[in-house]
Amino acid sequence: MGLFKKKKSDNTELNAFLGVGTEYRGKLDFVGTVRIDGRFEGEISTDGDLVLGRKAYVKGAVRVGRLTSCGRIDGDVVVKEHTVLEKTSVLNGTLNTPVLEVERGAVIEGGVVMTDGASARQKVVAADFGAKAAQPGAAQAAPVARTGSDDSGL
């Protein structure tokens, strides 16, 4: 009848939680998802998910698969898949991620590098916005703007 449907598994099971008031120093390697609402100083490394609550403070190097932050990070961050910086998030340092979502109110103080990792080929942007006066009765071709994502060649 559909009353007792099995929940879909979306790999959001929380494997560890550092709550408000918790302070940790050192190296954190984990599998799955970890949420931090306290203070962490050191190095975080995983292919999984890191979730930072509003009271979270992380100081150090962060290398994760996916990042969702409402807290503060002071350090360099490398994210393999997807980064979400929510409105209360502050990042002081460099961020390297292929996908970035930034809510209004989030603060990034530092550099952002967006590459897909596998093919970090250089994108070239070219445009012709020449301001030539149109002559009456003469047909002109429309200016063409191309970006590096146009793989059709110039």
FIKOL-781208 format. One record per residue: x, y, z of N, C-alpha, C in turn; residue in three letters. Coordinates in steps of 0.05 Angstrom, whole numbers, plus 32768, in hexadecimal, padded with zeros to 4 digits. Layout:
N
XYZXYZXYZALA/...
This chain:
154
80107FE88000800080008000801180198000MET/802B80168004803C802E8003803F803C801DGLY/8034803280338037803F804D8053803C8059LEU/806080268053807A8020805F808F801E8049PHE/80938033803A80A78033802580C380348031LYS/80D48027802380F08027802B80FD80428024LYS/810B804E8037811880678031812F8063801DLYS/81328077800C814880777FF98162807C8007LYS/8177806D7FFF81918072800A819F80877FFASER/81A6809E800781B380B47FF881CE80BA8005ASP/81D980A7801381F480AA801F81F780C38030ASN/81E280CB803F81E380E2805181E580D9806ETHR/81EB80C0807381EE80B7808E820680C5809BGLU/820180D080B3821680DF80C2822880CB80D0LEU/824280CC80CA825580B980D6826180C480F0ASN/826480DF80F2827080EB810982658107810CALA/826681118126825B812B812B826C81388141PHE/82768150813C8285815F8150827381768157LEU/82668175816E825181888176825C81A3817FGLY/824A81B68184825181D0818E825F81CC81A9VAL/827581DA81AD828481D881C6829B81C481C4GLY/829B81B481AE82B081A081AA82C881AD819CTHR/82E081A881A682F981B18199830A81998193GLU/83148199817A832581828171833C818D8162TYR/835481828167836C8189815983798170814EARG/838181718135838F815A812983878155810DGLY/8386813B8105837F813380EA8366812380EBLYS/8353812980D9833A811B80D88337810F80BCLEU/833880F480BB833380E580A3831A80D580A8ASP/830780D5809582EE80C7809982E280BE807FPHE/82CF80AC808182BF80A2806B82A280A98071VAL/829480B3805C827880BA8060827480D78066GLY/826480DE8079825D80FA807F82648101809CTHR/8271811880A08277812280BA826C813E80BCVAL/8260814480D38256815F80D98266816B80F0ARG/826E818480EC827D81928101826D81AB8108ILE/826881AE8122825B81C6812D826D81D38141ASP/828381C68148829781D1815B82AF81DC814DGLY/82C681DB815A82DF81E6815082F181CF8148ARG/82FE81D18130831181BD8127832981CC811CPHE/834181C38125835A81CE811B836B81B88112GLU/837481B980F9838581A480EE837E819E80D1GLY/837D818580CA8379817C80AE8362816980ACGLU/8350816F80998339815E8094833C81528078ILE/833981378075833D812A805C832981148058SER/831981148042830680FF803D82FC81028020THR/82F180EC801682E380ED7FFC82C580F18001ASP/82BD80F2801B82A180F58022829981118026GLY/8284811580378277812F803B8280813C8055ASP/828581568054828A8165806D8274817A806ELEU/8267817B80858252818E808A825A819F80A2VAL/825A81BA809E826181CC80B4824981DC80BCLEU/824281DA80D6822C81E980E18233820680E5GLY/821F821680EE8223823380F18238823A8106ARG/823C822A811A824F822F812F826A82228129LYS/826D8215811382868206810C829C821A8106ALA/82B58212810F82CD8221810882E2820C8101TYR/82EC820E80E9830181FB80E08319820C80D8VAL/8331820580E3834A821280DC835D81FD80D2LYS/836581FF80B9837881EC80AE837081E38091GLY/837D81CF8088837981C5806C836081B2806CALA/834F81B68058833781A680548338819A8038VAL/83368180803683358172801C831E815E801FARG/83078164801182EF8153801482E2814E7FF8VAL/82D0813B7FF882C181357FE082AB814A7FDBGLY/829C81507FF0828781647FEE828781758008ARG/8281818F8005828181A1801C826881B1801DLEU/825B81B18034824481C38039824B81D28053THR/824D81ED8050825781FD806782438213806ESER/823E821580888230822B80948242823980A8CYS/825A822E80AB826D823880BF8285824780B3GLY/829B824780C282B3825680BA82CA824380B5ARG/82D9824880A082F1823880998308824C8095ILE/831E824880A383368257809E834B82448094ASP/83508244807A83638231806F835C822B8052GLY/836C821A804683698212802A835681FB8028ASP/834381FC8015832F81E88012832F81DD7FF6VAL/833081C27FF4832E81B47FDA831681A27FDBVAL/830381A67FC982EB81957FC882EA81887FADVAL/82E7816D7FAD82E7815E7F9482CE81607F83LYS/82B781637F90829E81627F81828D817B7F82GLU/828581847F9A827181997F9C827481A97FB6HIS/827381C37FB5827581D47FCC825C81E57FCFTHR/825181E77FE7823A81F97FED8243820A8004VAL/824382258000824982388015822F8246801BLEU/8223824080328209824B8039820D82678045GLU/81F78276804981F88292804F8209829A8068LYS/820D8289807B821C828F8092823982868090THR/8241827B8079825C82708075827082868070SER/82888281807C82A08293807782B782808070VAL/82C58287805A82DC8278805282F3828B804ELEU/83088288805F83218298805C833682858052ASN/833D8287803883518275802C8349826F8010GLY/8356825C8004835182557FE9833D823D7FE7THR/832C823E7FD3831982297FCE831D821E7FB2LEU/832182047FB0832381F77F96830D81E37F94ASN/82FA81E77F8182E281D67F7F82D881D77F62THR/82CD81C17F5882C181C27F3D82A581CF7F3CPRO/829681CD7F52827B81D87F53827881E87F6DVAL/826E82017F6B826C82137F82825182207F83LEU/8243821E7F99822A822C7F9E822F823E7FB6GLU/822A82587FB3822E826C7FC88214827B7FCCVAL/820A82797FE581F182887FEC81F882A57FF2GLU/81E582B77FEE81E982D37FF481EF82D58012ARG/820482E38019820C82E68035822582D6803CGLY/822B82C2802D824482B38031825C82C4802AALA/827282C08037828A82D0803382A182BE802BVAL/82AF82C6801582C882B8800D82DE82CD800DILE/82F282C9801D830982DB801E832182CC8016GLU/832782CC7FFC833D82BD7FF1833782B67FD4GLY/834582A17FCA8342829A7FAE832F82827FAAGLY/832382827F928312826B7F8B831C82617F70VAL/832282477F6E832A823A7F56831582257F4FVAL/830A82267F3782F582137F2F82FF82047F17MET/830681EB7F1C830E81D97F06830081BE7F0BTHR/82FD81AF7EF682F081957EF98304817F7F01ASP/831D81877F04833181737F0D833B81617EF7GLY/832A81537EEA833281407ED5833E814E7EBDALA/833081627EB4833A81717E9D833A818E7EA3SER/834F81987EAE835281B47EB5835C81C47E9DALA/835181BF7E86835A81CD7E6F835281EA7E70ARG/836281FB7E64835D82177E668346821F7E54GLN/833482307E5E831E823A7E4F832582557E44LYS/831F825A7E2B832682737E1E830C82817E17VAL/830A829A7E1D82F382AA7E1782FA82BE7E02VAL/82EB82BF7DEC82F082D37DD782D682DF7DCFALA/82D682F97DCA82BD83077DC282C4831E7DB0ALA/82B283237D9D82B5833A7D8B829D834D7D90ASP/82A383627DA0828E83757DA5829583907D98PHE/829F838E7D8082A783A67D71829083B97D6DGLY/829583D27D70827F83E67D6D828183F47D52ALA/827D83E57D3C827E83F07D21826383FA7D1ALYS/826284117D0E8248841D7D06823C840D7CF0ALA/822384087CF2821583F97CDD820F840B7CC6ALA/821484017CAE820E84117C9681F284097C8CGLN/81E2841E7C8581C784187C7C81C784057C64PRO/81B683F17C6481B383DF7C4E81C883C97C4DGLY/81DC83CA7C5E81F183B57C5D81EB83A07C73ALA/81EB83877C6B81E683717C7E8201836B7C8CALA/820083697CA6821883637CB68213834A7CC6GLN/8229833B7CC8822783237CD98228832C7CF6ALA/8218831E7D06821783247D238231831D7D30ALA/823A832D7D44825383267D528250830B7D5FPRO/826682FC7D61826682E27D6C827682E27D86VAL/826B82D77D9B827A82D47DB4827D82B67DB8ALA/829682AF7DBF829C82937DC382A982907DDEARG/82A4827A7DEB82B282737E0482C2825A7E00THR/82D382547E1382E3823C7E1282D282227E12GLY/82B982257E1B82A8820D7E1B829D82067E00SER/82A182187DEC829A82127DD182AF82007DC5ASP/82AA81E67DC582BE81D37DBB82BD81D07D9DASP/82AC81E07D8F82A981DD7D7282C081E97D63SER/82D281F77D7082E882047D6282E1821F7D58GLY/82F582307D5382EF824B7D4A82EF824D7D2DLEU/
